[in-house]
């Protein structure tokens, strides 16, 4: 599935034709949502797991 990226579209959440919504990665807030909900928690879990195993 290709990322939805349209900088002219001011919506962050764009409805999909089949239902649901996708993030508009042409909008900077979409990147902030991705980082805050996916990348930062992954880094925290990885650091804590390595700290516990060592």
C-alpha positions as CSV (number, residue, x, y, z in Angstrom):
1,X,0.0,0.0,0.0
2,X,1.4,3.4,-1.0
3,X,1.5,6.2,1.5
4,X,-1.0,9.0,0.9
5,X,1.0,12.1,0.4
6,X,-0.7,15.3,-0.9
7,X,0.7,18.6,0.6
8,X,-2.2,20.5,-0.9
9,X,-4.7,18.5,1.1
10,X,-4.9,20.2,4.6
11,X,-6.5,17.2,6.3
12,X,-4.2,15.0,8.5
13,X,-6.6,12.1,8.5
14,X,-8.0,11.3,5.1
15,X,-10.9,8.8,4.6
16,X,-10.2,5.7,2.5
17,X,-12.7,4.7,-0.2
18,X,-13.1,1.2,1.5
19,X,-13.6,2.7,4.9
20,X,-11.2,3.8,7.7
21,X,-8.7,6.6,7.5
22,X,-5.1,7.1,6.5
23,X,-2.5,9.6,7.5
24,X,-1.6,12.3,5.0
25,X,2.2,12.2,5.0
26,X,2.3,15.5,3.1
27,X,1.3,17.1,6.4
28,X,4.0,17.6,9.1
29,X,1.6,16.6,11.9
30,X,1.2,13.1,10.4
31,X,5.0,12.6,10.8
32,X,4.7,13.8,14.4
33,X,1.9,11.3,15.0
34,X,3.9,8.5,13.5
35,X,7.0,9.3,15.6
36,X,5.1,9.7,18.9
37,X,3.0,6.6,18.5
38,X,5.4,4.2,16.8
39,X,9.1,5.1,16.9
40,X,9.5,6.5,20.4
41,X,7.7,3.6,22.1
42,X,9.7,1.1,20.1
43,X,13.0,2.8,21.2
44,X,11.8,2.8,24.9
45,X,10.8,-0.9,24.7
46,X,14.2,-1.8,23.1
47,X,16.2,0.2,25.7
48,X,14.3,-1.3,28.6
49,X,14.6,-4.8,27.2
50,X,18.4,-4.5,26.7
51,X,18.8,-3.0,30.2
52,X,16.9,-5.9,31.7
53,X,18.8,-8.5,29.8
54,X,22.2,-7.0,30.7
